[in-house]
Amino acid sequence: MSEPVRHPSSYRDPAGFVFQVEGIYYRQINQSYAADYSLLMDSGLYGKLVEKGLLIAHQELPNHSLLPANAAEAYKTILPAQLGTISYSYEWSFEQLKDAALHTLEVLNISILHDMILKDATPFNIQFIQGKPVFIDTLSFEKYDPTLPWIAYRQFCECFLFPLYLEHYCGIEQRKIQMAYPDGISAGLTARLLPWRTRLNFGTLLHVHLQNSIKAGSKERKAAFSRQKLLNIVQHLESVIRGLHTNSASHSVWNDYYQKAILSQDYLREKRKLFRDYLDGLSFRTTLDIGANDGYFSQILSERKDVSVLAIDADTICIDRLYRMAREKNIPNILPLCIEILHPSPAIGFRNRERASFHDRARAELVVALAVIHHLVLSGNIPLNDMAGYMSELTTSLLIIEFVPLEDPKAQELIRNKSSYHLPYDTHSFEQYFLSYFSIEKKTRVPNTERILYLMKKK
């Protein structure tokens, strides 16, 4: 058995850490967390949260089965349910962050009723599994003292509530705030960005402006606390968050793509037919849909119940719509994320290893890139040969890709006001570049267009 490797993001909490052995992730629980872990398990809180699908499940392992570097500190070793694609809050749509916030509050509410509380409240404790947010940090729970306020209240506001407020009131995409402030945006900056009228709203007055007026470390008289007071605050936060909605629709470019921007409904119908034909006989378990828009083709992919679909688009309104649709129709195997291929999420955090880049998390057996290459080449100025290399890095096996030639009216729109763009850009050059990495299994012109759909296999 290979040596255990500690996960680079798992260093902040002295209670324990995540480590990997031969591709399987485990969590060590340190002696310092023994009492809280025992309370989590014995109080019925763990069982209740897992039963409701709110907390990731785990199995306890014999201590001698794995020996991390600091095994002397070990109290227990647990094997959590293994996760699929990892996503971060700066890749989520407004509704995804909103659901993650409400999920955190629901976990908190149930914890209080079991005499425990969350000691932290960061979006990094949440992952979307089977279409729903799930709490994944087993070590975030500690014994509750009803005489004390919630220590993670400020963090919850800075990481969840304030970004949601800024998109709701100002139209500033919360995911961009999360990228700029991955550990949370302060009450002071939030108060300066919010419009003056928010001082007349009880929620923003209480959670933003009043909090901003209380300086960290000040010696103001602490109000007496109680369990009921905390439950009232949690209930109020839930009410506030449920009433928020995105205000960034004006920034959307593609939210009416399938109604106005495509060539025609006939084109869409013919491409859908070809796409289904290409999928017949293919074997894959993971797929990445690039430029998914509101998920028209992602839904076709999701019809295979054993396939996980990662659907990405730069347009947050489209991803928001896809997420809400998948939630309402109970389509659990689509994970929509706000990703711009020209500016994908980089590796960030301590030593640039704490949070992996999107590129390192996005490998899939099948990559789908429909009506997107011409945007990246003609608008984004990515050379066509570079696109071939990039697609080969994303897929481990198969690629379904659509080539849109210069004669296409949509391609002409892209170059109308450009004096230059990367050449060559034609069908022959496209095929030659991609043949360096792939074999062409199928090639079909979409009827009544010059567009060509390809099925390729990685060499």
C-alpha positions in Angstrom: 0.0 0.0 0.0 1.3 3.5 -0.9 2.0 6.1 1.7 -0.9 8.4 2.9 -0.8 11.8 1.3 -2.4 14.7 3.2 -4.8 16.8 1.1 -3.3 20.3 0.5 -6.6 22.0 1.5 -6.9 20.2 4.8 -4.6 22.0 7.2 -6.7 24.7 8.9 -8.6 22.6 11.5 -6.6 21.1 14.4 -9.4 18.6 14.9 -8.2 16.5 12.0 -7.5 16.3 8.3 -8.3 14.6 5.0 -5.7 12.3 3.4 -5.5 10.1 0.4 -4.3 6.5 -0.1 -4.3 5.0 -3.6 -7.0 7.4 -4.8 -9.3 6.9 -1.9 -9.9 9.8 0.6 -10.0 9.3 4.3 -10.3 11.6 7.3 -8.2 11.4 10.5 -9.9 12.6 13.6 -7.4 13.8 16.2 -7.5 13.2 19.9 -8.4 16.9 20.5 -11.7 16.4 18.8 -12.6 13.1 20.5 -15.2 14.5 22.9 -17.1 16.5 20.1 -17.0 13.5 17.7 -18.4 11.3 20.4 -21.2 13.8 21.0 -21.9 14.0 17.3 -22.3 10.3 17.0 -24.0 9.5 20.4 -26.4 12.4 20.4 -28.2 11.2 17.3 -27.1 14.3 15.3 -25.0 12.4 12.8 -27.7 9.8 12.2 -30.4 12.5 11.8 -28.3 14.6 9.3 -27.3 11.6 7.2 -30.9 10.3 7.2 -32.1 13.7 5.8 -29.3 13.8 3.2 -27.8 16.9 4.8 -24.4 15.4 5.9 -22.0 13.1 4.0 -22.0 9.6 5.5 -18.9 7.8 6.7 -17.6 4.5 8.0 -15.2 4.2 11.0 -12.1 2.1 10.3 -9.8 0.3 12.7 -7.0 2.7 13.8 -4.3 0.3 12.7 -5.5 0.1 9.1 -3.9 3.3 8.0 -1.0 5.2 9.4 -0.8 8.9 8.5 2.4 10.8 9.2 1.2 12.0 12.6 -0.6 8.8 13.7 0.2 9.5 17.3 -2.5 12.2 17.3 -5.1 10.0 15.8 -8.3 9.2 17.7 -10.2 7.6 14.8 -9.9 7.2 11.0 -13.1 7.4 9.0 -13.9 6.6 5.3 -16.4 9.2 4.0 -18.5 8.6 1.0 -16.3 9.5 -2.0 -17.1 12.7 -4.0 -17.3 13.2 -7.7 -16.4 16.6 -9.3 -15.4 19.1 -6.7 -16.8 22.7 -7.1 -16.3 25.9 -5.3 -18.6 28.8 -4.5 -17.0 31.1 -7.1 -18.2 28.6 -9.7 -21.8 28.5 -8.4 -24.8 30.5 -9.7 -26.9 32.7 -7.4 -29.4 29.9 -6.7 -26.7 27.4 -5.9 -25.1 29.7 -3.3 -28.6 30.5 -1.9 -29.4 26.8 -1.5 -26.0 26.2 0.1 -26.6 29.0 2.6 -30.1 27.6 3.5 -28.6 24.1 3.7 -25.9 25.4 6.2 -28.7 27.0 8.3 -30.7 23.8 8.3 -27.7 21.8 9.5 -27.2 24.5 12.2 -30.8 24.4 13.3 -30.8 20.6 13.8 -27.4 20.8 15.5 -28.7 23.2 18.1 -31.6 20.9 18.9 -29.0 18.2 19.6 -26.8 20.4 21.8 -24.2 21.0 19.1 -23.3 23.9 16.9 -21.3 24.7 13.8 -17.9 26.2 14.6 -17.4 27.4 11.1 -19.7 28.4 8.2 -17.9 28.5 4.9 -19.1 27.4 1.5 -16.1 25.1 1.2 -18.0 22.8 3.6 -20.6 22.3 0.9 -20.6 20.2 -2.2 -23.4 19.5 -4.7 -24.1 15.8 -4.8 -26.9 14.3 -6.8 -28.1 17.8 -7.6 -28.3 19.0 -4.0 -26.0 20.7 -1.5 -24.5 18.4 1.1 -22.4 19.3 4.1 -19.1 17.4 3.9 -17.1 18.6 7.0 -17.7 16.0 9.7 -15.4 18.0 12.1 -17.3 21.3 12.0 -19.6 20.4 14.9 -18.8 21.2 18.6 -20.7 21.2 21.9 -23.2 24.0 22.1 -23.1 26.6 25.0 -26.5 28.3 25.1 -25.1 31.3 26.9 -22.8 32.2 23.9 -23.6 33.6 20.5 -22.9 31.6 17.3 -19.1 32.1 16.8 -19.4 31.5 13.0 -22.2 34.1 12.5 -19.8 36.7 11.0 -18.2 34.1 8.7 -21.7 33.0 7.5 -22.6 36.6 6.7 -19.3 37.3 4.9 -19.3 34.1 2.9 -23.0 33.6 2.1 -25.3 36.5 3.0 -23.2 39.5 1.9 -22.4 38.2 -1.6 -26.1 37.3 -2.0 -27.1 40.8 -0.9 -24.7 42.4 -3.3 -26.1 40.5 -6.3 -29.7 41.1 -5.1 -29.3 44.9 -4.6 -26.4 45.8 -6.9 -26.4 43.2 -9.7 -22.8 42.3 -8.8 -22.4 38.6 -9.6 -21.8 36.9 -6.3 -19.4 34.4 -7.9 -17.0 37.2 -8.8 -17.2 38.5 -5.3 -16.3 35.0 -4.0 -13.4 34.8 -6.4 -12.0 38.2 -5.2 -12.8 37.4 -1.5 -12.6 33.6 -1.1 -12.6 33.9 2.7 -15.6 36.3 2.7 -16.3 40.0 2.0 -16.4 42.2 5.1 -19.4 44.0 6.5 -17.6 47.3 6.0 -17.1 46.9 2.3 -20.6 45.4 1.8 -22.1 48.4 3.6 -20.2 50.8 1.3 -21.4 49.0 -1.8 -25.0 48.6 -0.9 -27.4 51.4 -1.8 -28.4 53.8 1.0 -32.0 52.6 1.0 -30.9 49.3 2.5 -30.5 51.1 5.8 -34.3 51.2 5.9 -34.5 47.4 5.5 -34.5 45.5 8.8 -32.5 42.6 7.5 -29.6 44.6 6.0 -29.7 47.0 8.9 -29.3 44.2 11.4 -26.9 41.9 9.5 -24.8 44.5 7.6 -25.0 48.1 8.9 -25.3 47.2 12.6 -22.5 44.6 12.3 -20.3 47.1 10.5 -20.8 49.6 13.3 -19.5 47.1 15.9 -15.8 47.1 15.4 -13.9 43.9 15.9 -12.3 43.7 19.3 -14.5 46.5 20.7 -15.5 46.3 24.4 -19.2 47.0 23.9 -21.5 45.3 26.5 -22.3 41.8 25.3 -26.1 41.0 25.3 -27.2 37.9 27.2 -27.7 35.0 24.9 -30.1 32.0 24.9 -31.0 29.0 22.7 -34.2 30.6 21.7 -32.5 33.9 20.7 -30.1 31.9 18.5 -32.9 30.0 16.9 -34.7 33.2 16.2 -31.6 34.6 14.4 -31.3 31.5 12.3 -35.0 31.7 11.4 -34.6 35.3 10.4 -31.5 34.6 8.3 -33.5 31.8 6.5 -36.4 34.2 5.9 -34.0 36.9 4.5 -32.2 34.5 2.2 -35.4 33.0 0.8 -36.5 36.4 -0.2 -33.4 37.3 -2.2 -33.2 36.9 -6.0 -30.6 37.6 -8.6 -30.4 41.1 -10.2 -27.9 40.4 -12.9 -30.1 39.4 -15.8 -29.1 42.5 -17.7 -25.5 41.1 -17.9 -26.7 37.9 -19.6 -25.7 37.4 -23.2 -27.1 33.9 -24.0 -30.2 33.5 -21.8 -32.4 33.5 -24.9 -30.1 31.4 -27.1 -32.4 28.7 -28.1 -35.2 31.2 -28.8 -33.3 33.8 -30.8 -29.6 33.2 -31.3 -29.5 29.8 -33.0 -29.8 29.5 -36.8 -33.3 28.0 -36.6 -35.5 25.5 -34.8 -35.0 23.2 -37.8 -31.2 23.4 -37.2 -31.7 22.6 -33.5 -34.0 19.6 -34.3 -31.5 18.2 -36.9 -28.5 18.6 -34.6 -30.4 17.0 -31.7 -31.1 14.0 -34.0 -27.5 13.7 -35.0 -26.3 14.1 -31.4 -28.5 11.2 -30.2 -27.3 9.1 -33.1 -23.7 9.8 -32.1 -24.3 8.8 -28.5 -25.8 5.4 -29.4 -23.2 2.7 -28.8 -20.8 5.0 -26.8 -19.7 3.9 -23.4 -18.9 6.6 -20.8 -19.7 7.5 -17.2 -18.6 11.1 -17.0 -19.1 13.9 -19.5 -18.3 17.6 -19.7 -20.6 19.9 -21.7 -18.8 23.0 -22.7 -20.9 26.1 -23.5 -23.9 24.2 -22.2 -26.1 27.4 -22.1 -29.3 26.3 -20.2 -28.6 22.6 -20.7 -30.5 21.6 -23.8 -27.9 18.9 -24.7 -26.9 18.3 -21.1 -30.4 17.0 -20.4 -30.1 14.5 -23.3 -26.8 13.3 -21.7 -28.5 13.1 -18.3 -31.0 10.6 -19.7 -28.4 8.0 -19.0 -28.9 7.6 -15.2 -25.4 6.2 -14.6 -23.7 9.2 -16.3 -22.6 12.3 -14.4 -22.9 15.5 -16.5 -20.8 18.6 -15.7 -22.4 21.4 -17.6 -20.5 24.7 -17.8 -21.1 28.1 -19.3 -19.8 31.6 -18.7 -23.4 33.0 -18.5 -24.5 32.9 -14.9 -28.1 33.4 -15.8 -28.1 30.4 -18.0 -26.4 28.3 -15.3 -28.9 29.6 -12.8 -31.8 28.5 -15.1 -30.3 25.1 -15.7 -29.7 24.5 -11.9 -33.3 25.5 -11.1 -34.7 23.3 -13.9 -32.6 20.3 -12.7 -33.8 20.9 -9.2 -37.4 21.2 -10.1 -37.4 18.2 -12.4 -35.3 16.2 -10.0 -32.5 15.5 -12.5 -29.7 14.6 -10.0 -26.9 13.8 -12.4 -26.3 17.3 -13.8 -23.9 19.6 -12.1 -24.1 23.2 -13.6 -21.2 25.5 -13.0 -20.3 29.0 -14.1 -17.0 28.6 -15.9 -15.6 30.8 -18.7 -13.2 28.8 -20.7 -11.1 31.9 -21.5 -10.8 32.6 -17.7 -11.4 29.3 -15.9 -11.0 29.1 -12.1 -7.2 29.0 -11.3 -5.5 27.1 -8.5 -5.6 29.4 -5.4 -4.9 29.3 -1.7 -1.9 28.3 0.3 1.0 27.4 -2.0 -1.5 27.5 -4.9 -2.6 24.0 -3.9 -5.4 24.5 -1.5 -8.1 24.9 -4.2 -7.3 23.0 -7.5 -7.8 24.7 -10.8 -10.9 23.9 -12.9 -8.7 22.4 -15.5 -7.4 19.9 -13.0 -10.9 18.9 -11.8 -12.7 18.7 -15.1 -11.4 15.6 -16.8 -14.3 13.5 -18.4 -14.6 10.5 -20.6 -16.7 12.4 -23.0 -16.4 16.1 -23.8 -19.1 17.8 -25.8 -18.4 21.2 -27.5 -21.4 22.2 -29.6 -21.4 25.6 -31.4 -18.6 26.9 -29.2 -15.3 26.6 -31.0 -16.0 29.6 -33.4 -16.6 31.8 -30.3 -13.3 30.8 -28.7 -11.3 31.2 -31.9 -12.9 34.1 -33.7 -13.9 36.1 -30.6 -11.5 34.8 -28.0 -8.5 34.8 -30.3 -7.4 31.3 -29.4 -5.6 29.7 -32.3 -7.4 26.7 -33.7 -4.5 24.3 -33.1 -4.4 25.3 -29.4 -8.1 24.4 -29.2 -7.3 20.9 -30.4 -4.7 20.5 -27.8 -6.9 21.8 -25.1 -9.8 19.5 -25.9 -7.4 16.5 -25.8 -6.4 17.6 -22.3 -10.0 17.7 -21.1 -11.2 14.4 -22.5 -9.9 11.0 -21.5 -11.5 9.2 -24.4 -14.3 10.8 -26.6 -15.1 14.2 -28.1 -18.3 15.3 -29.9 -17.6 18.7 -31.4 -19.2 21.0 -33.9 -17.3 23.1 -36.4 -18.8 26.3 -37.6 -17.1 27.6 -40.8 -16.5 31.2 -41.7 -19.3 31.2 -44.2 -21.8 30.6 -41.4 -23.9 33.7 -40.6 -23.1 33.5 -36.9 -19.3 33.3 -37.6 -19.7 36.3 -39.9 -21.3 38.2 -37.0 -18.2 37.5 -34.9 -15.7 38.9 -37.4 -17.8 41.7 -38.8 -15.9 44.4 -36.8 -12.6 42.6 -36.6 -9.6 43.6 -38.8 -7.8 40.3 -38.1 -8.3 36.9 -36.5 -6.3 33.6 -36.4 -5.9 31.8 -39.7 -6.2 29.3 -41.1 -9.8 28.7 -40.0 -11.5 26.2 -42.3 -12.7 22.6 -42.2 -9.5 21.1 -43.6 -7.3 22.9 -41.1 -9.7 22.0 -38.2 -9.5 18.4 -39.1 -5.7 18.4 -39.5 -5.1 20.0 -36.1 -7.5 17.7 -34.3 -6.1 14.6 -36.1 -2.8 15.2 -34.2 -4.7 14.2 -31.0 -7.8 12.3 -32.2 -9.1 9.9 -34.8 -12.3 11.0 -36.5 -14.9 8.3 -36.0 -17.9 10.1 -37.5 -18.4 13.3 -39.5 -21.8 14.6 -40.5 -22.9 18.0 -42.0 -26.0 19.3 -40.1 -28.7 19.4 -42.8 -29.3 22.8 -44.5 -26.2 24.3 -42.9 -22.5 24.3 -43.5 -21.8 23.2 -39.9 -20.3 19.8 -39.3 -20.7 17.5 -36.3 -17.7 15.2 -35.4 -17.3 12.2 -33.2 -13.6 11.8 -32.3 -11.7 9.4 -30.2 -8.5 10.3 -28.4 -5.3 8.7 -29.6 
